[in-house]
């Protein structure tokens, strides 16, 4: 009730710390019930309380769908998820044993990161778990995730570090560069995985502030230059994932 009664004009800045849902003059009905404020709280409750992988996957997938695009309620729900402390609940799913849950969480975080404030928080707290899901490195036992899941995670990382230097630094600190270069050079990853990893590497190298630290660690410019045929660099506010689960 409080949320409905304080409706304000929607800010143009998608990174505004609070965004109010449009004020209603009539009760929500039909499909409108699927994107009202109280629904956000229901999904967050399911994410925090449920132990059933199918419910966790479906809840994260619903959030991914609701946060896709630049429609008014998508912007509101991205903000509401942050205000209701839902980002950490979704980020925690990245460590789940079920690959389907991990993929759904990754997709949800990618769309949530379109919001600039969410992008900052996800960069601080979710990058380590995103990197852990990538193939390679010293992790034991190594995860054996499908191509679709690996590509989803790579696309989420790229969304989070785009225009977010601190997240790019976190990626470097969590051995993300090693894994990305390995995906590109190992020769046993799919073309989709290589292209997705290359986009992340290009985004990292685009930060001039990181080049000297990376070179001191032994990386060369050539490590970040990958020949991508028919690949376009997609990042920023319009690169949301509008696929459904």
N, C-alpha and C positions, 0 to 999 in steps of 0.2 A: 504493500500500500504506500509506504513512504517513497519507494522508487517511482511509482506512477505519479505521485502528487507533486514531485519536484522537477517535472520535465522542463528542460531548457533547450535552447537552440543548440544543435549539434555542432561542436567546434570543428573547424576545418582541419586543425592540426591532429593527425592520427596518433601523435605521441602525447597528446594531452593526458594528464595523470588521471582525470576522471571524465567519463563520457556518460551523459544521462540518456536513458532510453526516451524516445519521443513520447510526449504526453498523449494519452488516449482519451478520447471523448466517449467511446463506447467500449464495452468489454471485448477482450480478444475472443475470437471463436474460430472454429475450423483449423486450418493449417497455421493460422497466426499463433495458436497456442504453442507451436513448436519452437518459437524464437522469442519468448517472453523472459523477463529477468528471473522468474522463479525456476524456469527450466535449467538455467545455468547452475543454480544451487543443487538441483537434483543430480545433474551429471557429475558435479564435483563430489557429491556425497557418494555416488556409485563408484567413482574412481578411488576414493579413499577407503571405502568400507568393503567393497566386493572382493572376493577371492577367486571368482570365476573368470577365467581368461576370456570367454566369449562376451561377457558383460563388459569387461574392461576394454576389449577391442571395440565393441559397438559404441561405448560411451565416448572413447577418444575419437572414433570415426565420425560420430555425430558432431562433435566439437570441430573437427577438421572441416566438415561440410558447412557448418554454420558460419565459420570464420573465413570461408573462401570468398574472394571478390571484394569489391569496394562498396557493396550495398550498405545502407544505413545500419541495419541491425547487425550485420557482420562487424562493423566498426564498434558498435556498442558492446557486442558480446566479447570481442577481443579485450576491451577495457574491463568489462565485468569479470572475466576470468581472472584478471590480475587483482582486482579489488577484493574478490572472494577467495584469494589465496589458492587459486586452482593451478597456477603454473607449476608449482613444485610437485603437485600430485601427478601431473602429466609427465614431468621430467623423471620422476621416480620410476615410471613404467619402462623407461629405457633399459633398466636392469632386469626386467622380467624374463622368466625362462621361456615364455612363449614368443616365438618370432612374430606372429601375427599381432600381438600386443605391442611389441617394439615398433613395428612398422606403422601401426595406427598412431602411436604416441609421436613418432617422428613427423608424420604428416600433420598432426594437430599443431605441433610446435612450429613447423614451418609457416603455417598460416597465421598463427598467433604472433609470430615475429614480424609480421607486416606492421604492427603497432610498434612505434619507435621505443616506447618505454618497455614493452614486453621484450623487444629485441635485446635491449641492454641487460635485462634480468636473465633472460635465457642464455645470453652469452656468458654471464658470470657463473651460472649454476648448472647448465645442461651440457656445455661443450665437453667436459671430461667424459660423461657417459655416452655422448654421441661418438666420440673418438674410440672409446672402448669397443664399440660395436663394429668398427671397421676391421677388415681382415689384415693380418700381418702383425708385426710387433712381437713383444715378448710375453704376451698374455698366455696363461695356461689354465684350462685348455683353450685353444683357439676357437672362436665362434665360427660356425659354418653357415652364414646367412645367405639367403637367395640373392640373386642379382637385383630383383625388384626392391628388396629391403635395403641393400647396400646403396643403391642409387637414391632411394628416398632419403637415407641418412646423409649422403653427400649433398644432396640438394638443400636439405635443411641447414647443414653447416654453412653452405654458401649464402643462404638467405640471412643467417644470423650474423655472419662476419662482414657482410656487405655494408659499407658506411658505418662500421663499428670496429674501430681500431682495437679497443680493449678486448673484444671477443677474438680478434685475429691473434693478439698476443697470447690469449689463453689457449688457443689452438696450438700455437708453437710450444707453449710450456707443457702441454699434455702429450707431447710426441706425435701430434697430428701430422706434422710435415713428413716425418719418416713414413708413416702409413700411406699418405697421399702419393709420395714419390714411388713407393713400392708398388702401389696399384698401377701406376703409369708404366713402370719399367720391368715388372716381373714377367710380363708376357703371358700370364695365365688368367688374366681377368678379361671380362667381356668388353666390347667396344663401348657400350653404354656406361659401364663403370669407369673406364678410362676417361671418357669424355667428361663425366660428372666430376671426377677427381681433378682433371685439368682445369675446369672452371674454378674450383676452389683455389688451386695453386695460383692461377692468374689473379684472383682477387687478393690473395695474400701478397703477391709480388707488387701489386698496385699500391701498396702502402710503402712509401719511400722510407718511412721511419723504421721499417722492419728489415730493410735490405742489408744494412751494415751488420746488425746482430746475426742475421741469417748467414751472411758470408763468413763471419767469425766462427760460426759453428761448422763451416766446411761446405755449405751449400753454394751452388753456382747458379748464375742466371739461367743456364740451360736446363737446370732441374725444374724450373717453373715455366719453361716454354715447351709446349706440346703441340704438335701439328694436328689440328682438329679440322677434319673435313666436314663441311656443312654444320658446324657447331656455332651457335650464337651465344653470346654471353648474356645470361638472364640473371638479373639481380635487382634488388630494391622492391618498392612497393607493389609492383605489378606482377611479381613472379610467384604469386600464390598458387597452390595446388588445388585445382577444383575437381579433381577426380573423386569418385565416391567409392565406398568400400562395400 
